[in-house]
Amino acid sequence: MIIQYFVGATPDDMEIVRSKLKEWGLRVHPSTGEKEDNAQNQIHVDNVFGPVKEHHRKEVATFPFVKAVIPIEGVPQNLSLVRRGERHGVVIPNPYGGADVTIGGQAGLVVMAGVCAVDDQYTGASHRMAKQAGADLNRGGAFKPRSSPYDFQGLKEEGLKILSDVRQEVGLPIVSEILDVRDVDLFMKYHVDVLQIGTRNAQNFELLIEVGKTGRPVLYKRGFSNTIEEFLKGANYVMEQGNENLILCLRGIKGIGHSFRNQGDLDEIVTLSQLTDRPIVYDVSHSTGKKNAVERVGNMAAAGGVDGLMVDVHVSPKHALVDGFQALDDEAALTRMITNWKKLKEITR
């Protein structure tokens, strides 16, 4: 909520309100209008963050020096571009032999490429290929949420160990999906650099809270049936833990079309970049589900202002444990794509 004080409200008056807000566990960010020659004419406003309840707004409104209490709907203030002033980047440390990776803000396009599901035979070669082609991060799933209980569910901890070992060799930070609050300690044990929240867990609020508490970068994917408002409210669970390292990820939604695996939500790149200060990633492989569509959809996303692209690669797609049909396996073609995507980002921003 926003609290507007009457002109002439004293610092002591405002402190009474702020103390009450802090008692409720809310955070207060004071704001002052343009400087007036006479301090008595100064306008003061408080931006209030946290779990604001209706009874909080009603009680604050009873103070005689409070002019108005304005509820904020729509974009959470933690994510609001208007409130935060400019688009911010997230720094992903790289202690494995290369430079840190910055995504968002004024940084160039970041590419996350790797195997959809980690295996013990091809992950290393696939991630080396991705790096050679120009990728900045390696993605790989050790835990795989599947529609059927009979489908391959991932190598789990062994997969995290493989990812960790390959990371030491390749030298790029890793992105991997976490499915359960019970696995947070395991992901910390293997120092997963970016914790991915997949589409099926987009409204698993307890999981969002726990990954937020880690302070690690979080790649938060839109739920395949979530509105943008629901998507941003879910994202705010991470930010409310004091974790500023949040990256938003679009990956297509359930629709009525059958051209691609999912109905593309490329238009939301523009929407999110106008509403929020957070970096935005587009998952080209899972939105299309077709390897021959990845390049052109990646072109559209890069030109549309996305901060990062996620793509599946595998040196031997026929041996991929999951989604081999959409994985890129041609290093020369991948190099060309990544080079062009990064150029498009530069010339259109």
Long-range contacts (C-beta under 8 A, 24 or more apart in sequence): 1-48, 1-52, 1-56, 1-57, 1-60, 1-69, 1-70, 1-71, 1-72, 2-45, 2-46, 2-47, 2-48, 2-68, 2-69, 2-70, 2-72, 3-45, 3-46, 3-48, 3-60, 3-66, 3-68, 3-69, 3-70, 4-43, 4-44, 4-45, 4-66, 4-67, 4-68, 4-69, 4-70, 5-43, 5-44, 5-45, 5-46, 5-65, 5-66, 5-67, 6-65, 6-66, 6-67, 7-40, 7-41, 7-42, 7-43, 8-40, 8-65, 9-44, 9-65, 9-66, 10-65, 13-63, 13-65, 14-44, 14-46, 14-65, 16-63, 17-46, 17-60, 17-63, 17-66, 18-46, 20-59, 20-60, 21-46, 21-48, 21-56, 21-60, 24-50, 24-56, 25-50, 25-51, 26-50, 26-51, 26-52, 26-56, 47-77, 47-83, 49-77, 49-78, 50-240, 51-240, 74-229, 75-232, 75-275, 75-276, 76-232, 76-233, 76-235, 76-236, 76-239, 78-236, 78-239, 78-240, 79-232, 79-235, 79-236, 79-239, 79-275, 79-276, 79-277, 79-278, 80-275, 80-276, 80-277, 81-274, 81-275, 81-276, 81-277, 84-277, 85-277, 86-277, 87-273, 87-276, 87-277, 87-278, 87-279, 88-244, 88-277, 88-278, 88-279, 89-279, 90-217, 90-244, 90-245, 90-246, 90-247, 90-279, 91-245, 92-137, 92-173, 92-193, 92-194, 92-217, 93-173, 93-193, 94-171, 94-172, 94-173, 94-193, 96-167, 96-168, 96-170, 96-171, 96-172, 96-173, 97-171, 98-171, 98-172, 101-136, 101-137, 101-173, 103-247, 103-279, 103-281, 103-307, 103-308, 104-247, 104-278, 104-279, 104-280, 104-307, 104-308, 105-279, 107-307, 108-342, 108-345, 108-346, 109-302, 109-306, 109-307, 109-308, 109-309, 109-341, 109-342, 109-344, 109-345, 109-346, 110-136, 110-137, 110-281, 110-307, 110-308, 110-309, 111-135, 111-136, 111-137, 111-308, 111-309, 111-310, 111-311, 111-338, 111-341, 111-342, 112-136, 112-137, 112-138, 112-139, 112-175, 112-281, 112-308, 112-309, 112-310, 112-311, 113-137, 113-138, 113-139, 113-310, 113-311, 113-312, 113-313, 113-334, 113-338, 114-138, 114-139, 114-140, 114-174, 114-175, 114-312, 114-313, 115-139, 115-140, 115-141, 115-312, 115-313, 115-314, 115-320, 115-327, 116-140, 116-141, 116-144, 116-285, 116-312, 116-314, 116-320, 116-321, 116-322, 116-323, 116-326, 116-327, 117-141, 117-144, 117-152, 117-154, 117-155, 117-159, 117-320, 117-321, 117-322, 117-323, 118-142, 118-154, 118-155, 118-159, 118-160, 118-162, 118-163, 118-321, 119-155, 119-162, 119-319, 119-320, 119-321, 120-155, 120-158, 120-162, 121-319, 122-314, 122-315, 122-316, 122-319, 122-320, 123-162, 123-163, 123-166, 124-166, 124-169, 124-170, 125-315, 126-313, 126-314, 126-315, 127-166, 127-170, 127-172, 128-169, 128-170, 129-313, 129-315, 129-331, 129-334, 130-172, 130-313, 130-334, 131-170, 131-171, 131-172, 132-331, 132-335, 133-313, 133-331, 133-334, 133-335, 133-337, 133-338, 134-334, 134-335, 134-338, 134-339, 134-342, 135-172, 135-338, 136-172, 137-172, 137-173, 137-174, 137-175, 137-193, 137-194, 138-163, 138-166, 138-167, 138-170, 138-172, 138-173, 138-174, 138-175, 139-174, 139-175, 139-176, 139-196, 139-310, 139-312, 140-166, 140-174, 140-175, 140-176, 141-176, 141-177, 141-322, 142-176, 142-177, 143-176, 143-177, 143-178, 143-179, 143-180, 143-183, 144-177, 144-322, 145-177, 145-179, 145-198, 145-200, 145-201, 146-322, 152-321, 152-322, 157-186, 160-186, 160-187, 160-189, 160-190, 160-192, 161-190, 163-190, 163-192, 164-190, 164-191, 175-219, 175-310, 178-207, 178-211, 179-207, 180-207, 181-206, 181-207, 181-210, 184-210, 184-211, 184-214, 187-214, 188-214, 192-216, 193-217, 194-218, 194-219, 194-247, 195-219, 196-221, 196-249, 197-221, 199-223, 199-224, 199-251, 202-226, 202-230, 202-231, 202-234, 203-230, 203-234, 205-234, 205-237, 208-234, 208-237, 208-238, 209-237, 209-238, 209-240, 209-241, 211-238, 211-243, 212-237, 212-238, 212-239, 212-240, 212-241, 212-242, 212-243, 213-241, 213-243, 214-243, 215-242, 215-243, 215-245, 216-243, 216-245, 217-245, 217-246, 217-247, 218-243, 218-245, 218-246, 218-247, 219-247, 219-249, 219-281, 220-246, 220-247, 220-248, 220-249, 221-249, 221-250, 221-251, 221-283, 222-248, 222-249, 222-250, 222-251, 222-253, 222-265, 222-268, 224-251, 224-252, 224-253, 224-254, 224-262, 225-253, 225-254, 226-253, 228-268, 228-271, 228-272, 228-275, 232-275, 232-276, 235-278, 246-278, 247-278, 247-279, 247-280, 247-281, 247-307, 247-308, 248-272, 248-276, 248-278, 248-279, 248-280, 248-281, 249-280, 249-281, 249-282, 249-283, 249-310, 250-280, 250-281, 250-282, 250-283, 250-287, 251-282, 251-283, 251-286, 251-287, 251-310, 252-283, 252-286, 252-287, 252-288, 260-287, 260-288, 260-289, 260-290, 260-293, 261-286, 261-287, 261-288, 261-289, 261-290, 261-326, 262-286, 262-287, 262-288, 262-289, 264-288, 264-297, 266-297, 266-300, 266-301, 266-304, 269-301, 269-304, 269-305, 269-306, 270-304, 270-305, 273-305, 279-307, 279-308, 280-305, 280-306, 280-307, 280-308, 281-306, 281-307, 281-308, 281-309, 281-310, 282-306, 282-308, 282-309, 282-310, 283-309, 283-310, 283-311, 284-309, 284-310, 284-311, 285-310, 285-311, 285-312, 285-323, 285-326, 285-327, 286-310, 286-312, 286-323, 286-326, 288-326, 289-323, 289-325, 289-326, 290-325, 290-326, 291-317, 291-325, 291-326, 291-327, 291-328, 294-326, 294-328, 294-337, 295-333, 295-337, 295-340, 298-337, 298-341, 299-340, 299-341, 299-344, 301-341, 302-340, 302-341, 302-342, 302-344, 302-345, 302-348, 303-344, 303-345, 303-348, 304-348, 305-345, 305-348, 305-349, 306-345, 309-341
